[in-house]
Amino acid sequence: MATNVTIEVRGNRCERCGHEWIPREGAEPRVCPKCKSPYWNKPRQKKRERMDQK
Ligand SMILES: [Zn+2]
């Protein structure tokens, strides 16, 4: 059976490799500890909506 775990703690999830980890307090990692991607918290944009914001 598949393990179904709901993470309710403040965790980080890499948008690149899907890695999830618990960050240390007061320090948000700049890169994913697994794939070392600096864009782990920045989902890739599907559409160009640069004019959406003022
Ligand atoms: Zn990653």
mmCIF file of the protein (N, C-alpha, C, O) and its ligand, coordinates in Angstrom:
data_MODEL
# 
_entry.id   MODEL 
# 
loop_
_entity.id 
_entity.type 
_entity.pdbx_number_of_molecules 
1 polymer     1 
2 non-polymer 1 
# 
_entity_poly.entity_id                      1 
_entity_poly.type                           'polypeptide(L)' 
_entity_poly.nstd_linkage                   no 
_entity_poly.nstd_monomer                   no 
_entity_poly.pdbx_seq_one_letter_code       MATNVTIEVRGNRCERCGHEWIPREGAEPRVCPKCKSPYWNKPRQKKRERMDQK 
_entity_poly.pdbx_seq_one_letter_code_can   MATNVTIEVRGNRCERCGHEWIPREGAEPRVCPKCKSPYWNKPRQKKRERMDQK 
_entity_poly.pdbx_strand_id                 A 
# 
loop_
_entity_poly_seq.entity_id 
_entity_poly_seq.num 
_entity_poly_seq.mon_id 
_entity_poly_seq.hetero 
1 1  MET n 
1 2  ALA n 
1 3  THR n 
1 4  ASN n 
1 5  VAL n 
1 6  THR n 
1 7  ILE n 
1 8  GLU n 
1 9  VAL n 
1 10 ARG n 
1 11 GLY n 
1 12 ASN n 
1 13 ARG n 
1 14 CYS n 
1 15 GLU n 
1 16 ARG n 
1 17 CYS n 
1 18 GLY n 
1 19 HIS n 
1 20 GLU n 
1 21 TRP n 
1 22 ILE n 
1 23 PRO n 
1 24 ARG n 
1 25 GLU n 
1 26 GLY n 
1 27 ALA n 
1 28 GLU n 
1 29 PRO n 
1 30 ARG n 
1 31 VAL n 
1 32 CYS n 
1 33 PRO n 
1 34 LYS n 
1 35 CYS n 
1 36 LYS n 
1 37 SER n 
1 38 PRO n 
1 39 TYR n 
1 40 TRP n 
1 41 ASN n 
1 42 LYS n 
1 43 PRO n 
1 44 ARG n 
1 45 GLN n 
1 46 LYS n 
1 47 LYS n 
1 48 ARG n 
1 49 GLU n 
1 50 ARG n 
1 51 MET n 
1 52 ASP n 
1 53 GLN n 
1 54 LYS n 
# 
loop_
_struct_asym.id 
_struct_asym.entity_id 
A 1 
B 2 
# 
loop_
_chem_comp.id 
_chem_comp.type 
_chem_comp.mon_nstd_flag 
ALA 'L-peptide linking' y 
ARG 'L-peptide linking' y 
ASN 'L-peptide linking' y 
ASP 'L-peptide linking' y 
CYS 'L-peptide linking' y 
GLN 'L-peptide linking' y 
GLU 'L-peptide linking' y 
GLY 'peptide linking'   y 
HIS 'L-peptide linking' y 
ILE 'L-peptide linking' y 
LYS 'L-peptide linking' y 
MET 'L-peptide linking' y 
PRO 'L-peptide linking' y 
SER 'L-peptide linking' y 
THR 'L-peptide linking' y 
TRP 'L-peptide linking' y 
TYR 'L-peptide linking' y 
VAL 'L-peptide linking' y 
ZN  non-polymer         . 
# 
_pdbx_entity_nonpoly.entity_id   2 
_pdbx_entity_nonpoly.name        ? 
_pdbx_entity_nonpoly.comp_id     ZN 
# 
_pdbx_nonpoly_scheme.asym_id         B 
_pdbx_nonpoly_scheme.entity_id       2 
_pdbx_nonpoly_scheme.mon_id          ZN 
_pdbx_nonpoly_scheme.ndb_seq_num     1 
_pdbx_nonpoly_scheme.pdb_seq_num     101 
_pdbx_nonpoly_scheme.auth_seq_num    101 
_pdbx_nonpoly_scheme.pdb_mon_id      ZN 
_pdbx_nonpoly_scheme.auth_mon_id     ZN 
_pdbx_nonpoly_scheme.pdb_strand_id   A 
_pdbx_nonpoly_scheme.pdb_ins_code    . 
# 
loop_
_atom_site.group_PDB 
_atom_site.id 
_atom_site.type_symbol 
_atom_site.label_atom_id 
_atom_site.label_alt_id 
_atom_site.label_comp_id 
_atom_site.label_asym_id 
_atom_site.label_entity_id 
_atom_site.label_seq_id 
_atom_site.pdbx_PDB_ins_code 
_atom_site.Cartn_x 
_atom_site.Cartn_y 
_atom_site.Cartn_z 
_atom_site.occupancy 
_atom_site.B_iso_or_equiv 
_atom_site.pdbx_formal_charge 
_atom_site.auth_seq_id 
_atom_site.auth_comp_id 
_atom_site.auth_asym_id 
_atom_site.auth_atom_id 
_atom_site.pdbx_PDB_model_num 
ATOM   1   N  N  . MET A 1 1  ? 0.842  -1.203 0.000   1.00 0.00 ? 1   MET A N  1 
ATOM   2   C  CA . MET A 1 1  ? 0.000  0.000  0.000   1.00 0.00 ? 1   MET A CA 1 
ATOM   3   C  C  . MET A 1 1  ? 0.867  1.239  0.000   1.00 0.00 ? 1   MET A C  1 
ATOM   4   O  O  . MET A 1 1  ? 1.971  1.261  0.545   1.00 0.00 ? 1   MET A O  1 
ATOM   5   N  N  . ALA A 1 2  ? 0.350  2.230  -0.606  1.00 0.00 ? 2   ALA A N  1 
ATOM   6   C  CA . ALA A 1 2  ? 1.139  3.458  -0.689  1.00 0.00 ? 2   ALA A CA 1 
ATOM   7   C  C  . ALA A 1 2  ? 1.094  4.211  0.632   1.00 0.00 ? 2   ALA A C  1 
ATOM   8   O  O  . ALA A 1 2  ? 0.081  4.257  1.330   1.00 0.00 ? 2   ALA A O  1 
ATOM   9   N  N  . THR A 1 3  ? 2.199  4.773  0.921   1.00 0.00 ? 3   THR A N  1 
ATOM   10  C  CA . THR A 1 3  ? 2.272  5.547  2.152   1.00 0.00 ? 3   THR A CA 1 
ATOM   11  C  C  . THR A 1 3  ? 1.739  6.941  1.910   1.00 0.00 ? 3   THR A C  1 
ATOM   12  O  O  . THR A 1 3  ? 2.245  7.684  1.069   1.00 0.00 ? 3   THR A O  1 
ATOM   13  N  N  . ASN A 1 4  ? 0.725  7.273  2.650   1.00 0.00 ? 4   ASN A N  1 
ATOM   14  C  CA . ASN A 1 4  ? 0.122  8.588  2.464   1.00 0.00 ? 4   ASN A CA 1 
ATOM   15  C  C  . ASN A 1 4  ? 0.433  9.450  3.676   1.00 0.00 ? 4   ASN A C  1 
ATOM   16  O  O  . ASN A 1 4  ? -0.136 9.274  4.753   1.00 0.00 ? 4   ASN A O  1 
ATOM   17  N  N  . VAL A 1 5  ? 1.327  10.363 3.477   1.00 0.00 ? 5   VAL A N  1 
ATOM   18  C  CA . VAL A 1 5  ? 1.765  11.199 4.586   1.00 0.00 ? 5   VAL A CA 1 
ATOM   19  C  C  . VAL A 1 5  ? 1.436  12.652 4.296   1.00 0.00 ? 5   VAL A C  1 
ATOM   20  O  O  . VAL A 1 5  ? 1.746  13.182 3.229   1.00 0.00 ? 5   VAL A O  1 
ATOM   21  N  N  . THR A 1 6  ? 0.818  13.263 5.247   1.00 0.00 ? 6   THR A N  1 
ATOM   22  C  CA . THR A 1 6  ? 0.520  14.681 5.097   1.00 0.00 ? 6   THR A CA 1 
ATOM   23  C  C  . THR A 1 6  ? 1.476  15.500 5.964   1.00 0.00 ? 6   THR A C  1 
ATOM   24  O  O  . THR A 1 6  ? 1.518  15.377 7.188   1.00 0.00 ? 6   THR A O  1 
ATOM   25  N  N  . ILE A 1 7  ? 2.212  16.312 5.291   1.00 0.00 ? 7   ILE A N  1 
ATOM   26  C  CA . ILE A 1 7  ? 3.172  17.130 6.029   1.00 0.00 ? 7   ILE A CA 1 
ATOM   27  C  C  . ILE A 1 7  ? 2.526  18.466 6.373   1.00 0.00 ? 7   ILE A C  1 
ATOM   28  O  O  . ILE A 1 7  ? 2.180  19.254 5.494   1.00 0.00 ? 7   ILE A O  1 
ATOM   29  N  N  . GLU A 1 8  ? 2.373  18.697 7.653   1.00 0.00 ? 8   GLU A N  1 
ATOM   30  C  CA . GLU A 1 8  ? 1.727  19.928 8.080   1.00 0.00 ? 8   GLU A CA 1 
ATOM   31  C  C  . GLU A 1 8  ? 2.709  20.923 8.659   1.00 0.00 ? 8   GLU A C  1 
ATOM   32  O  O  . GLU A 1 8  ? 2.369  22.074 8.933   1.00 0.00 ? 8   GLU A O  1 
ATOM   33  N  N  . VAL A 1 9  ? 3.881  20.479 8.833   1.00 0.00 ? 9   VAL A N  1 
ATOM   34  C  CA . VAL A 1 9  ? 4.885  21.394 9.377   1.00 0.00 ? 9   VAL A CA 1 
ATOM   35  C  C  . VAL A 1 9  ? 5.371  22.324 8.278   1.00 0.00 ? 9   VAL A C  1 
ATOM   36  O  O  . VAL A 1 9  ? 5.114  22.108 7.094   1.00 0.00 ? 9   VAL A O  1 
ATOM   37  N  N  . ARG A 1 10 ? 6.050  23.317 8.682   1.00 0.00 ? 10  ARG A N  1 
ATOM   38  C  CA . ARG A 1 10 ? 6.561  24.248 7.689   1.00 0.00 ? 10  ARG A CA 1 
ATOM   39  C  C  . ARG A 1 10 ? 7.732  23.610 6.951   1.00 0.00 ? 10  ARG A C  1 
ATOM   40  O  O  . ARG A 1 10 ? 8.864  23.570 7.433   1.00 0.00 ? 10  ARG A O  1 
ATOM   41  N  N  . GLY A 1 11 ? 7.422  23.138 5.819   1.00 0.00 ? 11  GLY A N  1 
ATOM   42  C  CA . GLY A 1 11 ? 8.468  22.471 5.067   1.00 0.00 ? 11  GLY A CA 1 
ATOM   43  C  C  . GLY A 1 11 ? 8.704  23.162 3.743   1.00 0.00 ? 11  GLY A C  1 
ATOM   44  O  O  . GLY A 1 11 ? 7.890  23.957 3.272   1.00 0.00 ? 11  GLY A O  1 
ATOM   45  N  N  . ASN A 1 12 ? 9.803  22.845 3.178   1.00 0.00 ? 12  ASN A N  1 
ATOM   46  C  CA . ASN A 1 12 ? 10.103 23.391 1.862   1.00 0.00 ? 12  ASN A CA 1 
ATOM   47  C  C  . ASN A 1 12 ? 9.998  22.283 0.832   1.00 0.00 ? 12  ASN A C  1 
ATOM   48  O  O  . ASN A 1 12 ? 10.308 21.121 1.093   1.00 0.00 ? 12  ASN A O  1 
ATOM   49  N  N  . ARG A 1 13 ? 9.559  22.676 -0.318  1.00 0.00 ? 13  ARG A N  1 
ATOM   50  C  CA . ARG A 1 13 ? 9.463  21.696 -1.385  1.00 0.00 ? 13  ARG A CA 1 
ATOM   51  C  C  . ARG A 1 13 ? 10.084 22.267 -2.646  1.00 0.00 ? 13  ARG A C  1 
ATOM   52  O  O  . ARG A 1 13 ? 9.750  23.359 -3.106  1.00 0.00 ? 13  ARG A O  1 
ATOM   53  N  N  . CYS A 1 14 ? 10.977 21.499 -3.168  1.00 0.00 ? 14  CYS A N  1 
ATOM   54  C  CA . CYS A 1 14 ? 11.676 21.950 -4.361  1.00 0.00 ? 14  CYS A CA 1 
ATOM   55  C  C  . CYS A 1 14 ? 10.782 21.788 -5.583  1.00 0.00 ? 14  CYS A C  1 
ATOM   56  O  O  . CYS A 1 14 ? 10.249 20.709 -5.845  1.00 0.00 ? 14  CYS A O  1 
ATOM   57  N  N  . GLU A 1 15 ? 10.632 22.866 -6.316  1.00 0.00 ? 15  GLU A N  1 
ATOM   58  C  CA . GLU A 1 15 ? 9.793  22.820 -7.511  1.00 0.00 ? 15  GLU A CA 1 
ATOM   59  C  C  . GLU A 1 15 ? 10.513 22.116 -8.658  1.00 0.00 ? 15  GLU A C  1 
ATOM   60  O  O  . GLU A 1 15 ? 9.921  21.805 -9.692  1.00 0.00 ? 15  GLU A O  1 
ATOM   61  N  N  . ARG A 1 16 ? 11.763 21.882 -8.454  1.00 0.00 ? 16  ARG A N  1 
ATOM   62  C  CA . ARG A 1 16 ? 12.560 21.296 -9.535  1.00 0.00 ? 16  ARG A CA 1 
ATOM   63  C  C  . ARG A 1 16 ? 12.623 19.782 -9.435  1.00 0.00 ? 16  ARG A C  1 
ATOM   64  O  O  . ARG A 1 16 ? 12.329 19.069 -10.394 1.00 0.00 ? 16  ARG A O  1 
ATOM   65  N  N  . CYS A 1 17 ? 13.013 19.302 -8.258  1.00 0.00 ? 17  CYS A N  1 
ATOM   66  C  CA . CYS A 1 17 ? 13.178 17.855 -8.127  1.00 0.00 ? 17  CYS A CA 1 
ATOM   67  C  C  . CYS A 1 17 ? 12.137 17.242 -7.217  1.00 0.00 ? 17  CYS A C  1 
ATOM   68  O  O  . CYS A 1 17 ? 12.053 16.020 -7.096  1.00 0.00 ? 17  CYS A O  1 
ATOM   69  N  N  . GLY A 1 18 ? 11.328 18.099 -6.565  1.00 0.00 ? 18  GLY A N  1 
ATOM   70  C  CA . GLY A 1 18 ? 10.266 17.581 -5.720  1.00 0.00 ? 18  GLY A CA 1 
ATOM   71  C  C  . GLY A 1 18 ? 10.737 17.186 -4.335  1.00 0.00 ? 18  GLY A C  1 
ATOM   72  O  O  . GLY A 1 18 ? 9.978  16.607 -3.559  1.00 0.00 ? 18  GLY A O  1 
ATOM   73  N  N  . HIS A 1 19 ? 11.954 17.488 -4.030  1.00 0.00 ? 19  HIS A N  1 
ATOM   74  C  CA . HIS A 1 19 ? 12.496 17.145 -2.726  1.00 0.00 ? 19  HIS A CA 1 
ATOM   75  C  C  . HIS A 1 19 ? 11.856 18.004 -1.647  1.00 0.00 ? 19  HIS A C  1 
ATOM   76  O  O  . HIS A 1 19 ? 11.652 19.206 -1.819  1.00 0.00 ? 19  HIS A O  1 
ATOM   77  N  N  . GLU A 1 20 ? 11.547 17.357 -0.531  1.00 0.00 ? 20  GLU A N  1 
ATOM   78  C  CA . GLU A 1 20 ? 10.945 18.094 0.574   1.00 0.00 ? 20  GLU A CA 1 
ATOM   79  C  C  . GLU A 1 20 ? 11.826 17.987 1.792   1.00 0.00 ? 20  GLU A C  1 
ATOM   80  O  O  . GLU A 1 20 ? 12.369 16.925 2.099   1.00 0.00 ? 20  GLU A O  1 
ATOM   81  N  N  . TRP A 1 21 ? 11.959 19.090 2.475   1.00 0.00 ? 21  TRP A N  1 
ATOM   82  C  CA . TRP A 1 21 ? 12.790 19.079 3.672   1.00 0.00 ? 21  TRP A CA 1 
ATOM   83  C  C  . TRP A 1 21 ? 12.317 20.137 4.642   1.00 0.00 ? 21  TRP A C  1 
ATOM   84  O  O  . TRP A 1 21 ? 11.579 21.057 4.290   1.00 0.00 ? 21  TRP A O  1 
ATOM   85  N  N  . ILE A 1 22 ? 12.759 19.982 5.857   1.00 0.00 ? 22  ILE A N  1 
ATOM   86  C  CA . ILE A 1 22 ? 12.372 20.929 6.893   1.00 0.00 ? 22  ILE A CA 1 
ATOM   87  C  C  . ILE A 1 22 ? 13.492 21.960 7.054   1.00 0.00 ? 22  ILE A C  1 
ATOM   88  O  O  . ILE A 1 22 ? 14.631 21.624 7.379   1.00 0.00 ? 22  ILE A O  1 
ATOM   89  N  N  . PRO A 1 23 ? 13.142 23.197 6.823   1.00 0.00 ? 23  PRO A N  1 
ATOM   90  C  CA . PRO A 1 23 ? 14.158 24.245 6.941   1.00 0.00 ? 23  PRO A CA 1 
ATOM   91  C  C  . PRO A 1 23 ? 14.457 24.570 8.392   1.00 0.00 ? 23  PRO A C  1 
ATOM   92  O  O  . PRO A 1 23 ? 13.643 24.337 9.285   1.00 0.00 ? 23  PRO A O  1 
ATOM   93  N  N  . ARG A 1 24 ? 15.602 25.093 8.593   1.00 0.00 ? 24  ARG A N  1 
ATOM   94  C  CA . ARG A 1 24 ? 15.954 25.520 9.941   1.00 0.00 ? 24  ARG A CA 1 
ATOM   95  C  C  . ARG A 1 24 ? 15.323 26.869 10.233  1.00 0.00 ? 24  ARG A C  1 
ATOM   96  O  O  . ARG A 1 24 ? 15.071 27.672 9.334   1.00 0.00 ? 24  ARG A O  1 
ATOM   97  N  N  . GLU A 1 25 ? 15.081 27.089 11.495  1.00 0.00 ? 25  GLU A N  1 
ATOM   98  C  CA . GLU A 1 25 ? 14.417 28.336 11.866  1.00 0.00 ? 25  GLU A CA 1 
ATOM   99  C  C  . GLU A 1 25 ? 15.295 29.542 11.554  1.00 0.00 ? 25  GLU A C  1 
ATOM   100 O  O  . GLU A 1 25 ? 16.503 29.564 11.792  1.00 0.00 ? 25  GLU A O  1 
ATOM   101 N  N  . GLY A 1 26 ? 14.621 30.524 11.016  1.00 0.00 ? 26  GLY A N  1 
ATOM   102 C  CA . GLY A 1 26 ? 15.320 31.787 10.772  1.00 0.00 ? 26  GLY A CA 1 
ATOM   103 C  C  . GLY A 1 26 ? 16.262 31.756 9.596   1.00 0.00 ? 26  GLY A C  1 
ATOM   104 O  O  . GLY A 1 26 ? 16.970 32.727 9.329   1.00 0.00 ? 26  GLY A O  1 
ATOM   105 N  N  . ALA A 1 27 ? 16.273 30.661 8.905   1.00 0.00 ? 27  ALA A N  1 
ATOM   106 C  CA . ALA A 1 27 ? 17.179 30.615 7.766   1.00 0.00 ? 27  ALA A CA 1 
ATOM   107 C  C  . ALA A 1 27 ? 16.533 29.859 6.627   1.00 0.00 ? 27  ALA A C  1 
ATOM   108 O  O  . ALA A 1 27 ? 16.359 28.642 6.691   1.00 0.00 ? 27  ALA A O  1 
ATOM   109 N  N  . GLU A 1 28 ? 16.189 30.572 5.610   1.00 0.00 ? 28  GLU A N  1 
ATOM   110 C  CA . GLU A 1 28 ? 15.620 29.913 4.448   1.00 0.00 ? 28  GLU A CA 1 
ATOM   111 C  C  . GLU A 1 28 ? 16.741 29.565 3.477   1.00 0.00 ? 28  GLU A C  1 
ATOM   112 O  O  . GLU A 1 28 ? 17.538 30.421 3.095   1.00 0.00 ? 28  GLU A O  1 
ATOM   113 N  N  . PRO A 1 29 ? 16.788 28.337 3.098   1.00 0.00 ? 29  PRO A N  1 
ATOM   114 C  CA . PRO A 1 29 ? 17.864 27.917 2.203   1.00 0.00 ? 29  PRO A CA 1 
ATOM   115 C  C  . PRO A 1 29 ? 17.769 28.599 0.851   1.00 0.00 ? 29  PRO A C  1 
ATOM   116 O  O  . PRO A 1 29 ? 16.681 28.818 0.318   1.00 0.00 ? 29  PRO A O  1 
ATOM   117 N  N  . ARG A 1 30 ? 18.887 28.916 0.332   1.00 0.00 ? 30  ARG A N  1 
ATOM   118 C  CA . ARG A 1 30 ? 18.885 29.560 -0.989  1.00 0.00 ? 30  ARG A CA 1 
ATOM   119 C  C  . ARG A 1 30 ? 18.833 28.530 -2.100  1.00 0.00 ? 30  ARG A C  1 
ATOM   120 O  O  . ARG A 1 30 ? 18.358 28.794 -3.204  1.00 0.00 ? 30  ARG A O  1 
ATOM   121 N  N  . VAL A 1 31 ? 19.318 27.388 -1.785  1.00 0.00 ? 31  VAL A N  1 
ATOM   122 C  CA . VAL A 1 31 ? 19.316 26.345 -2.807  1.00 0.00 ? 31  VAL A CA 1 
ATOM   123 C  C  . VAL A 1 31 ? 18.720 25.072 -2.236  1.00 0.00 ? 31  VAL A C  1 
ATOM   124 O  O  . VAL A 1 31 ? 18.707 24.865 -1.022  1.00 0.00 ? 31  VAL A O  1 
ATOM   125 N  N  . CYS A 1 32 ? 18.235 24.236 -3.110  1.00 0.00 ? 32  CYS A N  1 
ATOM   126 C  CA . CYS A 1 32 ? 17.717 22.948 -2.687  1.00 0.00 ? 32  CYS A CA 1 
ATOM   127 C  C  . CYS A 1 32 ? 18.876 22.081 -2.200  1.00 0.00 ? 32  CYS A C  1 
ATOM   128 O  O  . CYS A 1 32 ? 19.900 21.973 -2.876  1.00 0.00 ? 32  CYS A O  1 
ATOM   129 N  N  . PRO A 1 33 ? 18.717 21.467 -1.037  1.00 0.00 ? 33  PRO A N  1 
ATOM   130 C  CA . PRO A 1 33 ? 19.806 20.660 -0.502  1.00 0.00 ? 33  PRO A CA 1 
ATOM   131 C  C  . PRO A 1 33 ? 20.067 19.401 -1.320  1.00 0.00 ? 33  PRO A C  1 
ATOM   132 O  O  . PRO A 1 33 ? 21.082 18.726 -1.145  1.00 0.00 ? 33  PRO A O  1 
ATOM   133 N  N  . LYS A 1 34 ? 19.155 19.107 -2.190  1.00 0.00 ? 34  LYS A N  1 
ATOM   134 C  CA . LYS A 1 34 ? 19.313 17.886 -2.986  1.00 0.00 ? 34  LYS A CA 1 
ATOM   135 C  C  . LYS A 1 34 ? 19.888 18.163 -4.366  1.00 0.00 ? 34  LYS A C  1 
ATOM   136 O  O  . LYS A 1 34 ? 20.912 17.605 -4.760  1.00 0.00 ? 34  LYS A O  1 
ATOM   137 N  N  . CYS A 1 35 ? 19.201 19.042 -5.090  1.00 0.00 ? 35  CYS A N  1 
ATOM   138 C  CA . CYS A 1 35 ? 19.648 19.296 -6.465  1.00 0.00 ? 35  CYS A CA 1 
ATOM   139 C  C  . CYS A 1 35 ? 20.413 20.608 -6.577  1.00 0.00 ? 35  CYS A C  1 
ATOM   140 O  O  . CYS A 1 35 ? 20.901 20.979 -7.645  1.00 0.00 ? 35  CYS A O  1 
ATOM   141 N  N  . LYS A 1 36 ? 20.505 21.302 -5.439  1.00 0.00 ? 36  LYS A N  1 
ATOM   142 C  CA . LYS A 1 36 ? 21.294 22.538 -5.380  1.00 0.00 ? 36  LYS A CA 1 
ATOM   143 C  C  . LYS A 1 36 ? 20.756 23.619 -6.294  1.00 0.00 ? 36  LYS A C  1 
ATOM   144 O  O  . LYS A 1 36 ? 21.483 24.522 -6.708  1.00 0.00 ? 36  LYS A O  1 
ATOM   145 N  N  . SER A 1 37 ? 19.475 23.517 -6.602  1.00 0.00 ? 37  SER A N  1 
ATOM   146 C  CA . SER A 1 37 ? 18.906 24.520 -7.492  1.00 0.00 ? 37  SER A CA 1 
ATOM   147 C  C  . SER A 1 37 ? 18.504 25.763 -6.709  1.00 0.00 ? 37  SER A C  1 
ATOM   148 O  O  . SER A 1 37 ? 17.800 25.656 -5.704  1.00 0.00 ? 37  SER A O  1 
ATOM   149 N  N  . PRO A 1 38 ? 18.933 26.921 -7.143  1.00 0.00 ? 38  PRO A N  1 
ATOM   150 C  CA . PRO A 1 38 ? 18.549 28.159 -6.469  1.00 0.00 ? 38  PRO A CA 1 
ATOM   151 C  C  . PRO A 1 38 ? 17.119 28.567 -6.766  1.00 0.00 ? 38  PRO A C  1 
ATOM   152 O  O  . PRO A 1 38 ? 16.607 29.536 -6.206  1.00 0.00 ? 38  PRO A O  1 
ATOM   153 N  N  . TYR A 1 39 ? 16.487 27.827 -7.642  1.00 0.00 ? 39  TYR A N  1 
ATOM   154 C  CA . TYR A 1 39 ? 15.115 28.163 -8.028  1.00 0.00 ? 39  TYR A CA 1 
ATOM   155 C  C  . TYR A 1 39 ? 14.137 27.138 -7.484  1.00 0.00 ? 39  TYR A C  1 
ATOM   156 O  O  . TYR A 1 39 ? 13.086 26.891 -8.074  1.00 0.00 ? 39  TYR A O  1 
ATOM   157 N  N  . TRP A 1 40 ? 14.493 26.546 -6.353  1.00 0.00 ? 40  TRP A N  1 
ATOM   158 C  CA . TRP A 1 40 ? 13.651 25.480 -5.796  1.00 0.00 ? 40  TRP A CA 1 
ATOM   159 C  C  . TRP A 1 40 ? 12.282 26.000 -5.397  1.00 0.00 ? 40  TRP A C  1 
ATOM   160 O  O  . TRP A 1 40 ? 11.304 25.253 -5.420  1.00 0.00 ? 40  TRP A O  1 
ATOM   161 N  N  . ASN A 1 41 ? 12.200 27.290 -5.028  1.00 0.00 ? 41  ASN A N  1 
ATOM   162 C  CA . ASN A 1 41 ? 10.921 27.832 -4.561  1.00 0.00 ? 41  ASN A CA 1 
ATOM   163 C  C  . ASN A 1 41 ? 10.274 28.699 -5.622  1.00 0.00 ? 41  ASN A C  1 
ATOM   164 O  O  . ASN A 1 41 ? 9.319  29.427 -5.349  1.00 0.00 ? 41  ASN A O  1 
ATOM   165 N  N  . LYS A 1 42 ? 10.789 28.619 -6.807  1.00 0.00 ? 42  LYS A N  1 
ATOM   166 C  CA . LYS A 1 42 ? 10.229 29.423 -7.885  1.00 0.00 ? 42  LYS A CA 1 
ATOM   167 C  C  . LYS A 1 42 ? 9.712  28.520 -8.982  1.00 0.00 ? 42  LYS A C  1 
ATOM   168 O  O  . LYS A 1 42 ? 10.474 28.026 -9.813  1.00 0.00 ? 42  LYS A O  1 
ATOM   169 N  N  . PRO A 1 43 ? 8.399  28.308 -8.976  1.00 0.00 ? 43  PRO A N  1 
ATOM   170 C  CA . PRO A 1 43 ? 7.816  27.459 -10.009 1.00 0.00 ? 43  PRO A CA 1 
ATOM   171 C  C  . PRO A 1 43 ? 8.004  28.074 -11.379 1.00 0.00 ? 43  PRO A C  1 
ATOM   172 O  O  . PRO A 1 43 ? 7.915  29.288 -11.562 1.00 0.00 ? 43  PRO A O  1 
ATOM   173 N  N  . ARG A 1 44 ? 8.258  27.230 -12.305 1.00 0.00 ? 44  ARG A N  1 
ATOM   174 C  CA . ARG A 1 44 ? 8.495  27.717 -13.657 1.00 0.00 ? 44  ARG A CA 1 
ATOM   175 C  C  . ARG A 1 44 ? 7.231  28.355 -14.213 1.00 0.00 ? 44  ARG A C  1 
ATOM   176 O  O  . ARG A 1 44 ? 6.122  27.860 -14.013 1.00 0.00 ? 44  ARG A O  1 
ATOM   177 N  N  . GLN A 1 45 ? 7.419  29.430 -14.893 1.00 0.00 ? 45  GLN A N  1 
ATOM   178 C  CA . GLN A 1 45 ? 6.284  30.162 -15.427 1.00 0.00 ? 45  GLN A CA 1 
ATOM   179 C  C  . GLN A 1 45 ? 5.790  29.518 -16.713 1.00 0.00 ? 45  GLN A C  1 
ATOM   180 O  O  . GLN A 1 45 ? 6.558  29.144 -17.600 1.00 0.00 ? 45  GLN A O  1 
ATOM   181 N  N  . LYS A 1 46 ? 4.492  29.410 -16.765 1.00 0.00 ? 46  LYS A N  1 
ATOM   182 C  CA . LYS A 1 46 ? 3.897  28.807 -17.960 1.00 0.00 ? 46  LYS A CA 1 
ATOM   183 C  C  . LYS A 1 46 ? 3.612  29.864 -19.016 1.00 0.00 ? 46  LYS A C  1 
ATOM   184 O  O  . LYS A 1 46 ? 3.809  29.655 -20.213 1.00 0.00 ? 46  LYS A O  1 
ATOM   185 N  N  . LYS A 1 47 ? 3.136  31.015 -18.523 1.00 0.00 ? 47  LYS A N  1 
ATOM   186 C  CA . LYS A 1 47 ? 2.806  32.078 -19.458 1.00 0.00 ? 47  LYS A CA 1 
ATOM   187 C  C  . LYS A 1 47 ? 3.588  33.335 -19.118 1.00 0.00 ? 47  LYS A C  1 
ATOM   188 O  O  . LYS A 1 47 ? 4.026  33.543 -17.986 1.00 0.00 ? 47  LYS A O  1 
ATOM   189 N  N  . ARG A 1 48 ? 3.742  34.139 -20.108 1.00 0.00 ? 48  ARG A N  1 
ATOM   190 C  CA . ARG A 1 48 ? 4.424  35.409 -19.861 1.00 0.00 ? 48  ARG A CA 1 
ATOM   191 C  C  . ARG A 1 48 ? 3.417  36.461 -19.436 1.00 0.00 ? 48  ARG A C  1 
ATOM   192 O  O  . ARG A 1 48 ? 2.652  36.985 -20.245 1.00 0.00 ? 48  ARG A O  1 
ATOM   193 N  N  . GLU A 1 49 ? 3.440  36.750 -18.153 1.00 0.00 ? 49  GLU A N  1 
ATOM   194 C  CA . GLU A 1 49 ? 2.494  37.734 -17.631 1.00 0.00 ? 49  GLU A CA 1 
ATOM   195 C  C  . GLU A 1 49 ? 3.269  38.793 -16.866 1.00 0.00 ? 49  GLU A C  1 
ATOM   196 O  O  . GLU A 1 49 ? 3.011  39.064 -15.693 1.00 0.00 ? 49  GLU A O  1 
ATOM   197 N  N  . ARG A 1 50 ? 4.175  39.348 -17.532 1.00 0.00 ? 50  ARG A N  1 
ATOM   198 C  CA . ARG A 1 50 ? 5.036  40.319 -16.871 1.00 0.00 ? 50  ARG A CA 1 
ATOM   199 C  C  . ARG A 1 50 ? 4.335  41.649 -16.682 1.00 0.00 ? 50  ARG A C  1 
ATOM   200 O  O  . ARG A 1 50 ? 4.752  42.470 -15.865 1.00 0.00 ? 50  ARG A O  1 
ATOM   201 N  N  . MET A 1 51 ? 3.275  41.857 -17.432 1.00 0.00 ? 51  MET A N  1 
ATOM   202 C  CA . MET A 1 51 ? 2.575  43.139 -17.341 1.00 0.00 ? 51  MET A CA 1 
ATOM   203 C  C  . MET A 1 51 ? 1.401  43.052 -16.373 1.00 0.00 ? 51  MET A C  1 
ATOM   204 O  O  . MET A 1 51 ? 0.582  43.967 -16.279 1.00 0.00 ? 51  MET A O  1 
ATOM   205 N  N  . ASP A 1 52 ? 1.337  41.950 -15.666 1.00 0.00 ? 52  ASP A N  1 
ATOM   206 C  CA . ASP A 1 52 ? 0.229  41.773 -14.730 1.00 0.00 ? 52  ASP A CA 1 
ATOM   207 C  C  . ASP A 1 52 ? 0.405  42.649 -13.503 1.00 0.00 ? 52  ASP A C  1 
ATOM   208 O  O  . ASP A 1 52 ? -0.562 43.160 -12.937 1.00 0.00 ? 52  ASP A O  1 
ATOM   209 N  N  . GLN A 1 53 ? 1.635  42.810 -13.110 1.00 0.00 ? 53  GLN A N  1 
ATOM   210 C  CA . GLN A 1 53 ? 1.906  43.632 -11.941 1.00 0.00 ? 53  GLN A CA 1 
ATOM   211 C  C  . GLN A 1 53 ? 2.233  45.050 -12.363 1.00 0.00 ? 53  GLN A C  1 
ATOM   212 O  O  . GLN A 1 53 ? 2.697  45.311 -13.473 1.00 0.00 ? 53  GLN A O  1 
ATOM   213 N  N  . LYS A 1 54 ? 1.982  45.920 -11.468 1.00 0.00 ? 54  LYS A N  1 
ATOM   214 C  CA . LYS A 1 54 ? 2.229  47.320 -11.772 1.00 0.00 ? 54  LYS A CA 1 
ATOM   215 C  C  . LYS A 1 54 ? 3.717  47.629 -11.664 1.00 0.00 ? 54  LYS A C  1 
ATOM   216 O  O  . LYS A 1 54 ? 4.129  48.768 -11.886 1.00 0.00 ? 54  LYS A O  1 
HETATM 217 ZN ZN . ZN  B 2 .  ? 15.685 20.166 -5.683  1.00 0.00 2 101 ZN  A ZN 1 
# 
